[in-house]
Amino acid sequence: MLNRLLYEFYKSANNGRQIASLPDGRRLLLVHSEITGPATLRLMLARREAPQGMADFEDVGALVGPDPIVPDAGPWGFGGSMVVVADTLHVAWTGPHGIQYARATWAGDKFRWDRARPAVEGDYWLGDLFVVGNGLALTWHQIHDRQNESVGIGWFDGEWHCSDVQRGKPMFAPVADVDRQGRIHLAWSDAAEQLYYARLDKLGGKPEVELLGPGGQPTILVTDDRILIACVSGYAYGPIRYYVKNHQKWQRNAPLTVTSPWLTSDLVHSPGLTRDRHGVVWLFFADSTRRSTFWTRWLGDDWSPITNGPRIYYRPPHFDFNLLPIGRLCVEKRSVTEVVRFQSQPAHSEVSRHRLRDIGLLLTCEAPLGCVEFRREVVPDLAADSGRKVLFLDMLEVARTENVRLHVETAVKHPKNPLMQTGPAGSFDEDRVFNHGTVLLDGGKYRMWYGGIREPRPGEPRPPWWDWIRCGYAESDDGIHWKRVRVGLVEWNGSRENNIVPYMRHAPVVIKDEKDPEPKRRYKAFYFWNSGEHLDIARTGKYDKQYDPRDELFLMDLFTSPDGIRLERHEGEVRFPGEQVKPLSAIPNSVFRDDDEPDPNRRYKAYGFMSLNLRRRGTSYLFSPDAQHWTAHPEMPLIDPAVRGTPPAAGGPTGQVHDTVCFPYEGYYLALYQDQHEPSNMPIELAVSRDADTFHHVKPGSKVIPVGDPDDWDAQTVLPSTPVILDREIRLYYGGGTERKPPLDGRPKWVALPGLATLRRDGFTSIGLVSDKQSGSLVTIPFRLPQPRARLHVNVDCPGKSRLRAELLDAKTGEPLLGYSLAECKVITGDQFDATITWTVNATLPRTTNLVRLHLELQTQENSPKLYAFWFQPR
């Protein structure tokens, strides 16, 4: 149901035309001073090709409003839109007396503006501005009286012409898209929340109008074989629904967000459809409940799993929330002509290098916040010559699917779990073993550093909990059967005959740094001091340290060692520079050296737990050039509990993201994080990043390591650690926790023990058939084959009579390359960690520089095959 404010909001169409690009690839933003109603329209120009935020834009000036740089532009504008054609910028907006239009020529360093002129005069409201062939067109909405309104289209050939599309009850202006044949497709809604579609075969042609069903705030995009419309299902509430037309038949009012267990109850708005440079359709929308954008991609027969997108970060002093509400979302809209032009460019042309590398988003907050931010969603290539595997995580290498779905694999818990028991009475690990820890496979031997706890008994002194924890050391020949190893370094109960490693306490993190040239620094261990310890140090100088709480830093210690046991301390710190402020604490659960990182100041990366305040937790990220002097990422938490939680709870304590480990894997950064529904339910889920900064949830709700059954030793919590990667297996060592049954001394006591869960190599996720289908397939985005000639490899499990085949397609025609069709492919069967795909007369891939696509087909009569990865390897 509409109200006055919503009516004003929806009069400004959701068309994506507030972002455009100059021929040199630099972006333009058309920024409105108000989210609804009359506003000043300002033009912003990016200072560089890939702007990260508004700080990378310069203010060109006000186009419309007080002292405009466009002659005769008028005192205010509404719903401004722009497109770039060659070196000309075209801008249109609703003004006091109708729709105004202006254009400017880009002279390489500045714009030369013509005078603004009316496009349509009267009570007209702009809907969209777009290119048809070599011409310019717009859509409009006209108010005749309170009960009679119309929508139509205008076009410019030296002067403006108009024609009606429909006249009827009150409605809103259409949004538009143009197909390869130059036909114009329109979508709009009326005040009664009904959705309409029209097609015009040419400008001024007779429209074919259809009433589709319920919906509002539509966005439209046309592919070669489908018409897609996404909309909100009600003006005052979500969720997102969609319509799709294929072979002259509409699928109407299909649910999207309401069927997601993650977003079922969320208020969502501002859907925006666009194309990436590969021709794949993306749908973005804003989620008011979680204060983030989300996106999904149309894969031909269904949408990809919804995942989180860019957000507006904010840092209040109490860290009670970190995201600002998005009042309006503009998604950069690209025409099919732009994408075709890009794909036709040579591989190393300037256009290929600079253009369409990401999708721009303009995020605006409502008054009184009024914040405007630019964000981008990066669109990767399929780098066949990288030597790395392609996994199915965010699905960005996949362009189309048919009858297949992404699955998050659940790790198999080892039958020997728990792998160790608590220590004897009076020992430092009498109550908990592996209250966080690290396992390394080092020289053929498994080595474990674990947090051990003995809680004070009645009548004993009761220091703070962080003083209960010691670091224990154990070894194993097979990673299953463990023995505590005495190291003789720390006195406990009057004796050094124990396995306590000094200094490290909670969250022992140890790495072997093979790239450090000094043998005595080969092993590195880390201790990041927590909030309680910092206060103890500030109050009393405890632990022989000094700390001033007013400083924007935390204390940490780096320990170097030739063997991981004999440690040398180096005092370090975690700094929060610039406008940053420190949270309550940041305690990494994982550290690694990243030699693929181009920035030497980020050579070492640390991810883990952070207390934003006493009730709220998320994922921290710190980086360092030397593993001793650390800098906090400016937008923590990276994995935000308000985005992930079900239901979302920005302030905690439910719906938190607790411990997180992150590690590089085949060019991705994978995060295993605790999804804390409550303190007694903390399983492990999966997230992925391609840049180590921005993480996307992978089918949240799917557990990589679930908690155990109510009577199990790991019934309530799973503490992750960095995996051990073997040739055929991924070992996930974890700390499992539950309350002691029966309680100890009449009080509930927490018990933690180490366990192991395993995945097959590359097996974090898989592609499998939809449950009732016997055949399915996927097609990749276009890519260039590696040179010299290579072979195609897959990691796949084909049980029973199931099988996999592959073919190479010409990216332009969609036809199989000669000698590389499905019919000529030798089928893959059985459980194959590294199978080479060959064809009847070809064992290697062809020598071509043309763009190709990989088509993989899965078939079965009973159990579905599972495809885990594919890659290209020199012959």
VENLINHU-V657373 format. One record per backbone hydrogen bond with DSSP energy under -0.5 kcal/mol. CO is the residue of the C=O (numbers start at 1). NH is the residue of the N-H. If there is no record, write none. Layout:
co: <CO/CO>
nh: <NH/NH>
This chain:
co: <3/4/5/6/7/8/9/11/13/16/16/17/18/20/22/26/27/28/29/29/31/39/40/40/41/41/42/43/43/44/45/53/54/56/58/58/61/62/63/64/65/69/70/71/74/77/78/81/83/85/87/88/88/89/90/91/92/93/93/94/95/97/98/98/99/99/100/101/102/103/104/105/105/110/111/112/117/120/122/123/125/126/128/130/132/135/136/137/138/139/139/140/141/142/142/145/148/148/149/150/151/151/152/153/154/155/156/159/161/163/166/168/170/175/177/178/179/183/184/185/186/187/188/189/190/193/194/195/195/196/197/198/199/200/202/207/208/210/210/213/216/219/221/226/227/228/229/230/231/232/234/237/239/240/240/240/241/242/243/244/245/246/249/250/251/254/257/259/260/263/266/267/267/269/272/274/276/280/281/282/283/284/285/286/286/287/287/292/293/294/295/296/297/297/298/299/302/307/310/311/312/316/321/322/325/328/329/330/330/335/336/337/338/339/340/342/346/349/350/351/354/356/357/359/360/361/361/362/363/364/364/366/366/371/373/375/376/377/378/381/382/383/389/390/391/395/397/400/402/403/405/407/407/409/411/412/414/419/424/427/429/431/432/434/435/436/438/440/440/441/442/445/446/447/448/449/450/450/451/451/452/453/453/457/461/464/465/468/470/470/471/472/473/474/475/476/480/483/484/492/495/496/498/498/499/501/502/504/506/509/511/511/512/513/515/517/518/519/522/523/524/525/526/527/527/530/531/532/533/534/535/536/536/536/537/541/542/547/548/551/552/554/555/556/557/558/559/560/561/565/568/570/572/573/574/575/577/585/586/587/590/592/593/594/598/599/600/603/604/605/606/607/607/608/609/610/610/611/611/616/616/617/618/619/619/620/621/622/623/624/628/628/629/630/631/633/638/639/640/640/641/647/649/656/656/659/660/661/663/665/668/668/669/670/671/671/672/673/673/674/674/675/675/676/677/678/681/681/682/683/684/684/685/686/687/688/689/693/696/697/699/701/704/705/709/712/714/716/717/718/719/723/724/724/728/729/729/730/730/731/731/732/733/734/734/735/736/737/737/738/743/744/747/749/751/752/753/754/754/754/755/756/757/758/759/760/762/764/766/766/767/768/770/774/776/777/778/779/779/783/789/790/791/792/793/794/794/795/795/796/796/797/797/798/799/803/804/805/807/808/809/810/815/817/820/821/822/824/825/828/830/830/831/832/835/835/837/838/842/846/851/852/853/853/854/854/855/856/857/858/859/865/866/866/867/868/869/870/871/873>
nh: <7/8/9/10/11/12/12/13/15/19/333/82/30/28/25/22/46/20/31/44/42/77/33/42/63/64/31/60/61/29/58/56/57/47/45/60/43/69/70/41/68/71/73/116/65/39/94/92/90/88/106/85/90/104/83/102/81/95/100/78/98/122/95/100/119/120/93/117/91/114/89/107/112/107/113/105/101/99/124/143/141/13/139/137/135/132/156/130/154/127/128/152/125/144/150/148/144/145/168/142/165/166/140/163/138/161/136/157/155/153/151/149/191/187/185/336/182/179/200/177/198/175/196/172/193/215/190/212/213/188/210/186/208/184/205/209/199/197/212/195/232/230/228/223/245/221/243/219/241/216/237/234/233/256/257/258/231/254/229/251/227/249/246/252/244/242/260/261/264/266/268/288/289/286/284/282/279/276/298/274/296/272/294/269/288/291/292/287/309/285/307/283/299/304/281/401/299/295/293/313/324/319/316/314/327/364/331/332/362/339/340/341/342/343/344/345/349/353/354/355/357/277/379/377/332/363/375/330/373/327/328/369/370/365/363/361/378/359/380/383/384/386/391/870/393/398/781/779/777/770/768/409/766/411/413/758/417/482/427/430/423/752/453/436/507/451/449/442/447/443/445/442/476/440/474/438/452/472/434/435/470/431/432/460/463/467/468/454/452/472/501/450/485/448/483/446/482/475/486/495/492/498/487/488/473/471/504/471/505/526/513/524/514/516/517/519/521/522/513/561/511/559/509/529/557/534/535/536/537/538/539/540/541/542/541/544/545/549/551/553/576/574/529/572/527/570/525/568/523/567/560/558/556/630/554/632/580/611/588/609/607/605/595/597/600/602/603/594/624/592/622/589/590/620/587/612/618/584/585/612/613/657/610/637/638/608/633/606/631/604/573/630/625/575/623/636/640/619/643/644/645/646/652/658/676/674/589/672/670/668/665/670/689/663/673/687/661/675/685/658/676/677/683/656/655/681/677/678/718/675/704/705/673/698/671/696/669/695/688/699/702/703/411/684/712/715/708/682/737/720/735/725/726/731/761/726/731/732/759/724/733/757/721/736/755/719/753/716/717/751/746/747/744/740/738/433/736/418/419/420/734/414/732/412/730/763/765/409/407/768/867/405/773/860/858/402/856/399/400/852/875/845/873/837/871/796/835/868/869/798/832/799/866/830/802/859/828/857/855/817/853/814/810/820/808/825/825/840/827/804/798/832/833/796/794/837/792/826/839/848/811/783/809/855/780/856/807/778/805/776/803/769/797/868/767/392/795/390/793/791>
